[in-house]
Amino acid sequence: MTERRAILSGSTFEEQIGYARAVVDGDRVHVSGTTGFDYATMTISDDVVEQAEQCLRNIEAALAEADCTFADVVRVRYLLPERADFEPCWPVLRRRFGEVRPAATMQVCGLADPRMKIEIEVDARRAGR
């Protein structure tokens, strides 16, 4: 039987909405859309680049709990309310994904909270499973 388990980050959104930060399903890891909130303090920066950095720290923590790293990411989705905010984030994103080169999509759309300027979702595959 395939292993399936939920990974929780402690975000109040997970409890309020009813989802997990990530789900491990066998060798696949699906990380939910992750925003720039610092889940320990439930605060968020006004700066989109700082939010992108925090998104990636949050994702990194979920991947680590799933026994993965950014090197295991095969798909990434970037969601932003403002198209112009994407390019300033490129250096941050390149540092994490430049060697890995996952398939990627950027979409302009509304996010759940007006303070959110970027949301990042990834799928990974756990090696050797």
DSSP file (Angstrom, degrees, kcal/mol; ACC not computed):
  #  RESIDUE AA STRUCTURE BP1 BP2  ACC     N-H-->O    O-->H-N    N-H-->O    O-->H-N    TCO  KAPPA ALPHA  PHI   PSI    X-CA   Y-CA   Z-CA
    1    1 A M              0   0    0      0, 0.0     2,-0.2     0, 0.0    25,-0.0   0.000 360.0 360.0 360.0 139.8    0.0    0.0    0.0
    2    2 A T        -     0   0    0      1,-0.1     2,-0.2    23,-0.0     0, 0.0  -0.470 360.0-115.5 -72.5 135.2    1.3    3.5   -0.9
    3    3 A E        +     0   0    0     -2,-0.2    23,-3.1    22,-0.0     2,-0.4  -0.520  36.8 178.1 -68.1 134.4    2.3    5.7    2.0
    4    4 A R  E     +A   25   0A   0     21,-0.2     2,-0.3    -2,-0.2    21,-0.2  -0.957   9.3 155.2-140.0 121.8    0.1    8.8    2.3
    5    5 A R  E     -A   24   0A   0     19,-2.1    19,-2.9    -2,-0.4     2,-0.3  -0.998  34.6-125.0-147.5 150.9    0.6   11.3    5.1
    6    6 A A  E     -A   23   0A   0     -2,-0.3     2,-0.5    17,-0.2    17,-0.2  -0.702  14.6-152.1 -94.2 144.1   -0.1   15.0    5.7
    7    7 A I  E     -A   22   0A   0     15,-2.9    15,-1.8    -2,-0.3    14,-1.2  -0.979  13.0-162.5-115.3 124.7    2.6   17.5    6.7
    8    8 A L        -     0   0    0     -2,-0.5    12,-0.1    12,-0.2    15,-0.0  -0.847  14.7-166.6-109.2 144.2    1.3   20.5    8.8
    9    9 A S        -     0   0    0     -2,-0.4    -1,-0.1     2,-0.1     3,-0.1   0.598  47.5-108.7-102.3 -14.3    3.3   23.7    9.3
   10   10 A G        +     0   0    0      1,-0.3     2,-0.1     2,-0.0    -2,-0.0   0.420  65.4 152.2  96.0  -0.7    1.3   25.2   12.1
   11   11 A S    >>  -     0   0    0      1,-0.2     4,-0.9    26,-0.0     3,-0.6  -0.409  49.3-136.4 -62.2 136.5   -0.2   27.9    9.9
   12   12 A T  H 3> S+     0   0    0      1,-0.2     4,-2.5     2,-0.2     5,-0.2   0.788 102.4  66.9 -65.1 -25.1   -3.6   29.0   11.2
   13   13 A F  H 3>>S+     0   0    0      1,-0.2     4,-2.9     2,-0.2     5,-0.5   0.883  92.9  58.9 -62.6 -37.6   -4.9   28.8    7.6
   14   14 A E  I <>>S+     0   0    0     -3,-0.6     4,-2.0     1,-0.2     5,-1.5   0.911 112.1  39.1 -59.2 -43.2   -4.5   25.1    7.5
   15   15 A E  I  <5S+     0   0    0     -4,-0.9    -1,-0.2     3,-0.2    -2,-0.2   0.918 117.6  48.6 -72.2 -44.4   -6.8   24.6   10.4
   16   16 A Q  I  <5S+     0   0    0     -4,-2.5    -2,-0.2     1,-0.2    -3,-0.2   0.866 124.5  29.2 -65.6 -37.3   -9.3   27.3    9.3
   17   17 A I  I  <5S-     0   0    0     -4,-2.9    -2,-0.2    -5,-0.2    -1,-0.2   0.777 107.4-118.8 -96.8 -30.4   -9.6   26.1    5.7
   18   18 A G  I  << +     0   0    0     -4,-2.0     2,-0.3    -5,-0.5    -3,-0.2   0.916  65.8 113.5  92.9  54.5   -8.9   22.4    6.2
   19   19 A Y      < -     0   0    0     -5,-1.5     2,-0.3    -6,-0.1    -1,-0.3  -0.906  57.4-115.9-144.0 173.1   -5.8   21.5    4.3
   20   20 A A        -     0   0    0     -2,-0.3    12,-0.3     1,-0.1   -12,-0.2  -0.838  20.8-126.9-111.0 150.5   -2.2   20.3    4.8
   21   21 A R  S    S-     0   0    0    -14,-1.2    11,-2.9    -2,-0.3     2,-0.3   0.890  94.9  -4.0 -59.1 -39.0    1.0   22.2    3.9
   22   22 A A  E     -AB   7  31A   0    -15,-1.8   -15,-2.9     9,-0.3     2,-0.4  -0.984  61.6-146.4-151.1 158.7    2.1   19.1    2.0
   23   23 A V  E     -AB   6  30A   0      7,-2.0     7,-2.5    -2,-0.3     2,-0.6  -0.996   9.7-151.7-129.5 127.5    0.9   15.6    1.3
   24   24 A V  E     +AB   5  29A   0    -19,-2.9   -19,-2.1    -2,-0.4     2,-0.4  -0.874  17.0 177.3 -94.5 125.3    3.4   12.7    0.8
   25   25 A D  E >   -AB   4  28A   0      3,-3.1     3,-1.9    -2,-0.6     2,-0.4  -0.827  61.4 -63.5-131.5  91.8    1.8   10.1   -1.5
   26   26 A G  T 3  S-     0   0    0    -23,-3.1   100,-0.1    -2,-0.4    -1,-0.1  -0.535 120.0 -13.5  65.1-122.5    4.4    7.3   -2.1
   27   27 A D  T 3  S+     0   0    0     -2,-0.4    99,-3.4    -3,-0.1     2,-0.4   0.434 122.4  91.2 -90.6   1.5    7.3    8.9   -3.9
   28   28 A R  E <   -BC  25 125A   0     -3,-1.9    -3,-3.1    97,-0.2     2,-0.4  -0.771  54.8-166.5 -99.9 141.1    5.4   12.1   -4.7
   29   29 A V  E     -BC  24 124A   0     95,-2.7    95,-2.9    -2,-0.4     2,-0.6  -0.991   1.4-167.2-127.5 123.2    5.3   15.2   -2.5
   30   30 A H  E     -BC  23 123A   0     -7,-2.5    -7,-2.0    -2,-0.4     2,-0.6  -0.938   5.0-162.4-113.4 112.8    2.7   17.9   -3.2
   31   31 A V  E     -BC  22 122A   0     91,-3.1    91,-0.9    -2,-0.6    -9,-0.3  -0.854  21.1-125.9 -98.7 123.6    3.3   21.1   -1.4
   32   32 A S  E     -     0   0A   0    -11,-2.9    90,-0.2    -2,-0.6    88,-0.1  -0.075  46.2 -68.7 -58.6 161.5    0.3   23.4   -1.2
   33   33 A G  E     -     0   0A   0     88,-0.2     2,-0.5    86,-0.1    88,-0.3  -0.382  62.2-157.7 -52.2 125.2    0.4   27.0   -2.4
   34   34 A T  E     - C   0 120A   0     86,-2.8    86,-2.5    -3,-0.1     2,-0.1  -0.943   7.1-160.3-121.6 128.0    2.6   28.6    0.1
   35   35 A T  E     - C   0 119A   0     -2,-0.5    23,-0.2    84,-0.2    84,-0.2  -0.348  35.7 -94.9-100.5-178.4    2.7   32.3    0.9
   36   36 A G  S    S+     0   0    0     82,-0.5     9,-0.5    -2,-0.1     2,-0.2   0.159  75.7 128.6 -86.4  18.7    5.2   34.6    2.6
   37   37 A F        -     0   0    0      7,-0.1     2,-0.9    17,-0.1     7,-0.2  -0.540  62.1-130.6 -71.1 138.7    3.7   34.4    6.0
   38   38 A D  B >>> -F   43   0B   0      5,-3.1     4,-2.7    -2,-0.2     5,-0.9  -0.843  21.2-155.8 -83.3 109.9    6.1   33.5    8.8
   39   39 A Y  T 345S+     0   0    0     -2,-0.9    -1,-0.1     1,-0.3   -27,-0.1   0.727  85.8  61.3 -69.0 -21.2    4.0   30.8   10.4
   40   40 A A  T 345S+     0   0    0      1,-0.2    -1,-0.3     3,-0.1    -2,-0.0   0.875 125.4  16.7 -69.6 -36.0    5.6   31.1   13.8
   41   41 A T  T <45S-     0   0    0     -3,-0.8    -2,-0.2     2,-0.2    -1,-0.2   0.515  95.3-130.9-112.3  -9.7    4.4   34.7   14.2
   42   42 A M  T  <5 +     0   0    0     -4,-2.7     2,-0.3     1,-0.2    -3,-0.2   0.884  63.4 134.5  52.7  42.3    1.7   34.8   11.4
   43   43 A T  B   < -F   38   0B   0     -5,-0.9    -5,-3.1    -7,-0.1     2,-0.3  -0.806  38.8-160.7-113.2 160.6    3.3   38.0   10.1
   44   44 A I        -     0   0    0     -2,-0.3    -7,-0.1    -7,-0.2     7,-0.1  -0.999  17.1-121.2-144.1 139.2    4.1   38.9    6.5
   45   45 A S        -     0   0    0     -9,-0.5    -9,-0.1    -2,-0.3     6,-0.0  -0.337  14.0-134.5 -72.1 157.2    6.4   41.5    4.9
   46   46 A D  S    S+     0   0    0     -2,-0.1     2,-0.4    70,-0.1    -1,-0.1   0.609  83.3  91.1 -82.7 -14.1    5.2   44.2    2.6
   47   47 A D     >  -     0   0    0      1,-0.1     4,-2.3     2,-0.0     5,-0.2  -0.717  68.9-148.6 -91.4 126.9    8.0   43.4    0.2
   48   48 A V  H  > S+     0   0    0     -2,-0.4     4,-2.4     1,-0.2    -1,-0.1   0.855  98.3  51.8 -63.2 -36.5    7.4   40.8   -2.6
   49   49 A V  H  > S+     0   0    0      2,-0.2     4,-2.3     1,-0.2    -1,-0.2   0.918 110.6  47.7 -68.3 -41.9   11.0   39.7   -2.7
   50   50 A E  H  > S+     0   0    0      2,-0.2     4,-2.3     1,-0.2    -2,-0.2   0.890 111.3  52.1 -63.4 -38.3   11.0   39.1    1.1
   51   51 A Q  H  X S+     0   0    0     -4,-2.3     4,-2.9     2,-0.2    -2,-0.2   0.912 107.9  51.3 -62.6 -41.5    7.7   37.3    0.7
   52   52 A A  H  X S+     0   0    0     -4,-2.4     4,-2.2     2,-0.2    -2,-0.2   0.921 109.3  50.6 -61.7 -43.0    9.3   35.0   -2.0
   53   53 A E  H  X S+     0   0    0     -4,-2.3     4,-1.9     1,-0.2    -1,-0.2   0.919 112.5  46.4 -59.0 -44.5   12.2   34.3    0.4
   54   54 A Q  H  X S+     0   0    0     -4,-2.3     4,-2.7     2,-0.2    -2,-0.2   0.892 108.5  55.8 -68.2 -39.2    9.8   33.3    3.2
   55   55 A C  H  X S+     0   0    0     -4,-2.9     4,-2.7     1,-0.2    -1,-0.2   0.942 109.5  47.3 -53.3 -47.4    7.7   31.2    0.8
   56   56 A L  H  X S+     0   0    0     -4,-2.2     4,-2.7     1,-0.2    -1,-0.2   0.854 109.8  51.6 -68.2 -35.1   10.8   29.2   -0.1
   57   57 A R  H  X S+     0   0    0     -4,-1.9     4,-2.0     2,-0.2    -1,-0.2   0.916 111.9  48.0 -64.4 -41.7   11.8   28.8    3.6
   58   58 A N  H  X S+     0   0    0     -4,-2.7     4,-1.8     2,-0.2    -2,-0.2   0.914 114.0  46.2 -64.0 -42.9    8.3   27.5    4.3
   59   59 A I  H  X S+     0   0    0     -4,-2.7     4,-2.9    -5,-0.2     5,-0.2   0.908 109.2  55.0 -65.7 -42.0    8.5   25.2    1.3
   60   60 A E  H  X S+     0   0    0     -4,-2.7     4,-2.5     1,-0.2    -1,-0.2   0.893 107.0  50.9 -58.5 -40.6   12.0   24.0    2.3
   61   61 A A  H  X S+     0   0    0     -4,-2.0     4,-2.0     2,-0.2    -1,-0.2   0.912 111.7  46.9 -64.5 -42.6   10.7   23.1    5.8
   62   62 A A  H  X S+     0   0    0     -4,-1.8     4,-1.2     2,-0.2    -2,-0.2   0.918 112.7  49.5 -65.6 -43.0    7.8   21.0    4.3
   63   63 A L  H  <>S+     0   0    0     -4,-2.9     5,-2.6     1,-0.2     3,-0.4   0.912 109.2  52.3 -61.7 -42.4   10.1   19.3    1.8
   64   64 A A  H ><5S+     0   0    0     -4,-2.5     3,-1.8     1,-0.2    -1,-0.2   0.909 106.6  52.5 -61.3 -41.9   12.6   18.4    4.6
   65   65 A E  H 3<5S+     0   0    0     -4,-2.0    -1,-0.2     1,-0.3    -2,-0.2   0.782 109.5  50.4 -64.5 -25.1    9.8   16.9    6.7
   66   66 A A  T 3<5S-     0   0    0     -4,-1.2    -1,-0.3    -3,-0.4    -2,-0.2   0.294 123.1-108.4 -92.1   8.3    9.0   14.8    3.6
   67   67 A D  T < 5S+     0   0    0     -3,-1.8     2,-0.3     1,-0.3    -3,-0.2   0.901  82.9 113.8  64.9  42.7   12.6   13.8    3.3
   68   68 A C      < -     0   0    0     -5,-2.6     2,-0.3    -8,-0.2    -1,-0.3  -0.829  47.8-157.8-132.7 170.5   13.2   15.9    0.2
   69   69 A T    >   -     0   0    0     -2,-0.3     3,-1.7    -3,-0.1     4,-0.3  -0.813  46.9 -87.5-135.3 179.8   15.1   19.0   -0.9
   70   70 A F  G >  S+     0   0    0      1,-0.3     3,-1.5    -2,-0.3    26,-0.0   0.784 122.5  70.6 -61.1 -25.5   14.7   21.6   -3.7
   71   71 A A  G 3  S+     0   0    0      1,-0.3    -1,-0.3    53,-0.0    26,-0.0   0.710  95.0  54.7 -63.8 -19.0   16.8   19.2   -5.8
   72   72 A D  G <  S+     0   0    0     -3,-1.7    53,-2.2    52,-0.0    -1,-0.3   0.488  80.3 115.6 -91.9  -4.8   13.7   16.8   -5.8
   73   73 A V  E <   +D  124   0A   0     -3,-1.5    51,-0.3    -4,-0.3     3,-0.1  -0.492  31.7 170.2 -72.5 129.8   11.3   19.5   -7.1
   74   74 A V  E     +     0   0A   0     49,-2.7    29,-2.1     1,-0.3     2,-0.3   0.562  66.0  29.9-112.0 -16.2    9.9   18.6  -10.6
   75   75 A R  E     -De 123 103A   0     48,-1.7    48,-2.3    27,-0.2     2,-0.4  -0.994  59.2-177.6-148.5 136.8    7.1   21.3  -10.9
   76   76 A V  E     -De 122 104A   0     27,-2.5    29,-1.5    -2,-0.3     2,-0.4  -0.998   6.6-164.2-136.7 141.3    6.7   24.8   -9.5
   77   77 A R  E     -De 121 105A   0     44,-2.8    44,-2.3    -2,-0.4     2,-0.5  -0.992   5.0-159.5-126.1 130.3    3.8   27.2   -9.9
   78   78 A Y  E     -De 120 106A   0     27,-3.3    29,-3.0    -2,-0.4     2,-0.5  -0.939   7.4-170.3-109.9 126.2    4.1   30.9   -9.1
   79   79 A L  E     +De 119 107A   0     40,-3.0    40,-2.2    -2,-0.5    29,-0.2  -0.975  12.6 165.9-119.7 123.8    0.9   32.8   -8.4
   80   80 A L  E     - e   0 108A   0     27,-2.5    29,-1.7    -2,-0.5    38,-0.2  -0.999  36.6-148.1-139.1 139.5    1.0   36.6   -8.2
   81   81 A P  S    S+     0   0    0      0, 0.0     2,-0.5     0, 0.0    -1,-0.1   0.779  93.9  48.9 -73.2 -25.8   -1.7   39.3   -8.2
   82   82 A E    >   -     0   0    0     35,-0.4     3,-1.6     1,-0.1     4,-0.3  -0.957  68.2-155.8-122.0 116.6    0.6   41.8   -9.9
   83   83 A R  G >> S+     0   0    0     -2,-0.5     3,-1.7     1,-0.3     4,-0.5   0.860  94.2  61.8 -54.8 -39.5    2.6   40.7  -13.0
   84   84 A A  G 34 S+     0   0    0      1,-0.3    -1,-0.3     2,-0.2     3,-0.1   0.690  93.5  64.7 -65.2 -18.6    5.2   43.4  -12.4
   85   85 A D  G <> S+     0   0    0     -3,-1.6     4,-0.5     1,-0.2    -1,-0.3   0.624  87.8  72.1 -78.8 -12.3    6.1   41.8   -9.0
   86   86 A F  H X> S+     0   0    0     -3,-1.7     3,-1.6    -4,-0.3     4,-0.6   0.959  89.8  53.1 -71.8 -50.9    7.4   38.6  -10.7
   87   87 A E  H >< S+     0   0    0     -4,-0.5     3,-1.5     1,-0.3    -1,-0.2   0.863 101.5  58.9 -58.2 -39.9   10.7   39.8  -12.2
   88   88 A P  H 34 S+     0   0    0      0, 0.0     4,-0.3     0, 0.0    -1,-0.3   0.775 105.2  53.8 -59.6 -21.9   12.1   41.2   -9.0
   89   89 A C  H XX S+     0   0    0     -3,-1.6     4,-2.3    -4,-0.5     3,-0.5   0.600  81.3  94.2 -84.8 -12.6   11.8   37.7   -7.5
   90   90 A W  H <X S+     0   0    0     -3,-1.5     4,-3.0    -4,-0.6     5,-0.2   0.865  80.9  52.0 -53.6 -45.5   13.8   36.0  -10.3
   91   91 A P  H 3> S+     0   0    0      0, 0.0     4,-1.8     0, 0.0    -1,-0.2   0.906 111.9  47.6 -59.9 -39.2   17.2   36.1   -8.5
   92   92 A V  H <> S+     0   0    0     -3,-0.5     4,-1.1    -4,-0.3    -2,-0.2   0.924 115.1  45.2 -64.0 -45.4   15.6   34.5   -5.4
   93   93 A L  H  X S+     0   0    0     -4,-2.3     4,-2.8     1,-0.2     3,-0.3   0.891 110.2  54.2 -67.5 -40.3   13.9   31.8   -7.4
   94   94 A R  H  X S+     0   0    0     -4,-3.0     4,-2.6    -5,-0.2     5,-0.3   0.871 102.1  58.7 -62.5 -37.6   17.0   31.2   -9.5
   95   95 A R  H  < S+     0   0    0     -4,-1.8    -1,-0.2    -5,-0.2    -2,-0.2   0.872 116.9  33.2 -59.9 -36.1   19.1   30.5   -6.4
   96   96 A R  H  < S+     0   0    0     -4,-1.1    -2,-0.2    -3,-0.3    -1,-0.2   0.827 135.3  22.5 -88.0 -34.5   16.7   27.7   -5.4
   97   97 A F  H  X S+     0   0    0     -4,-2.8     4,-3.1    -5,-0.1    -3,-0.2   0.505  90.8  96.5-115.8  -6.1   15.7   26.3   -8.8
   98   98 A G  T  < S+     0   0    0     -4,-2.6    -3,-0.1    -5,-0.3    -1,-0.1   0.835  95.7  36.8 -58.8 -36.9   18.5   27.3  -11.2
   99   99 A E  T  4 S+     0   0    0     -5,-0.3    -1,-0.2    -4,-0.2    -2,-0.1   0.791 120.3  48.1 -82.5 -29.6   20.3   24.0  -11.0
  100  100 A V  T  4 S-     0   0    0     -4,-0.2    -2,-0.2     2,-0.0    -1,-0.1   0.881  81.8-162.6 -80.9 -41.4   17.2   21.9  -10.7
  101  101 A R     <  -     0   0    0     -4,-3.1    -3,-0.1    -7,-0.1     3,-0.1   0.938  14.3-173.4  55.7  56.4   15.2   23.4  -13.6
  102  102 A P        -     0   0    0      0, 0.0   -27,-0.2     0, 0.0   -28,-0.1  -0.345  37.6 -89.9 -70.5 159.8   11.7   22.2  -12.7
  103  103 A A  E     -e   75   0A   0    -29,-2.1   -27,-2.5    -2,-0.0     2,-0.3  -0.486  58.6-165.7 -62.2 141.7    8.8   22.7  -15.0
  104  104 A A  E     -e   76   0A   0    -29,-0.2     2,-0.3    -2,-0.1   -27,-0.2  -0.970  23.8-173.1-142.0 150.8    7.3   26.1  -14.1
  105  105 A T  E     -e   77   0A   0    -29,-1.5   -27,-3.3    -2,-0.3     2,-0.4  -0.996   8.7-158.7-138.8 139.7    4.2   28.2  -14.6
  106  106 A M  E     -e   78   0A   0     -2,-0.3     2,-0.4   -29,-0.2   -27,-0.2  -0.983  15.7-176.5-116.9 132.3    3.5   31.8  -13.5
  107  107 A Q  E     -e   79   0A   0    -29,-3.0   -27,-2.5    -2,-0.4     2,-0.6  -0.988  22.4-139.3-130.8 137.4   -0.1   32.9  -13.2
  108  108 A V  E     +e   80   0A   0     -2,-0.4     2,-0.3   -29,-0.2   -29,-0.1  -0.854  48.8 130.1 -93.5 122.8   -1.5   36.3  -12.4
  109  109 A C        -     0   0    0    -29,-1.7     2,-0.2    -2,-0.6    -2,-0.0  -0.975  59.1 -81.2-161.9 166.9   -4.5   35.9  -10.1
  110  110 A G        -     0   0    0     -2,-0.3     2,-0.2   -29,-0.1   -30,-0.0  -0.508  41.1-147.1 -74.6 147.6   -6.1   37.1   -6.9
  111  111 A L        -     0   0    0      5,-0.2   -31,-0.0    -2,-0.2    -1,-0.0  -0.725  26.7-104.0-113.1 167.7   -4.8   35.6   -3.6
  112  112 A A  S    S+     0   0    0     -2,-0.2    -2,-0.0     1,-0.1    -1,-0.0   0.724 105.0  34.9 -66.3 -25.0   -6.8   35.0   -0.4
  113  113 A D  S >  S-     0   0    0      1,-0.1     3,-1.9     3,-0.0    -1,-0.1  -0.997  75.4-133.8-134.2 132.5   -5.4   38.0    1.5
  114  114 A P  T 3  S+     0   0    0      0, 0.0    -1,-0.1     0, 0.0    -2,-0.1   0.699 105.4  64.0 -62.8 -17.1   -4.5   41.4    0.0
  115  115 A R  T 3  S+     0   0    0      2,-0.0     2,-0.4    -3,-0.0    -3,-0.0   0.723  83.1  94.7 -74.8 -20.6   -1.2   41.4    2.0
  116  116 A M    <   +     0   0    0     -3,-1.9    -5,-0.2     1,-0.2     3,-0.1  -0.582  43.9 170.5 -77.1 126.8   -0.1   38.3    0.0
  117  117 A K        +     0   0    0     -2,-0.4   -35,-0.4     1,-0.3     2,-0.3   0.558  66.4  18.9-111.5 -14.4    2.0   39.3   -3.1
  118  118 A I        -     0   0    0    -38,-0.2   -82,-0.5   -37,-0.1     2,-0.4  -0.982  55.2-169.5-154.9 145.3    3.2   35.8   -4.1
  119  119 A E  E     -CD  35  79A   0    -40,-2.2   -40,-3.0    -2,-0.3     2,-0.4  -0.997  11.3-162.8-134.6 136.6    2.2   32.2   -3.6
  120  120 A I  E     -CD  34  78A   0    -86,-2.5   -86,-2.8    -2,-0.4     2,-0.4  -0.976   5.7-174.0-126.5 134.6    4.4   29.3   -4.6
  121  121 A E  E     - D   0  77A   0    -44,-2.3   -44,-2.8    -2,-0.4     2,-0.3  -0.979   8.8-174.5-125.4 137.1    3.4   25.7   -5.0
  122  122 A V  E     -CD  31  76A   0    -91,-0.9   -91,-3.1    -2,-0.4     2,-0.4  -0.953  17.3-156.5-133.1 154.7    5.7   22.8   -5.8
  123  123 A D  E     -CD  30  75A   0    -48,-2.3   -49,-2.7    -2,-0.3   -48,-1.7  -0.985  21.3-177.7-122.1 138.7    5.6   19.0   -6.5
  124  124 A A  E     -CD  29  73A   0    -95,-2.9   -95,-2.7    -2,-0.4     2,-0.5  -0.882  21.7-137.9-132.5 163.6    8.6   16.9   -5.8
  125  125 A R  E     -C   28   0A   0    -53,-2.2     2,-0.5    -2,-0.3   -97,-0.2  -0.988  22.2-130.9-125.4 122.3    9.6   13.2   -6.3
  126  126 A R    >   -     0   0    0    -99,-3.4     3,-0.9    -2,-0.5   -58,-0.1  -0.577  29.4-123.1 -75.2 123.2   11.4   11.5   -3.5
  127  127 A A  T 3  S+     0   0    0     -2,-0.5    -1,-0.1     1,-0.2   -55,-0.0  -0.338  86.0  15.2 -67.9 143.7   14.5    9.7   -4.9
  128  128 A G  T 3         0   0    0      1,-0.1    -1,-0.2    -2,-0.0    -2,-0.0   0.720 360.0 360.0  71.3  23.1   14.9    6.0   -4.4
  129  129 A R    <         0   0    0     -3,-0.9    -2,-0.1  -102,-0.1    -1,-0.1   0.394 360.0 360.0-118.1 360.0   11.3    5.3   -3.3
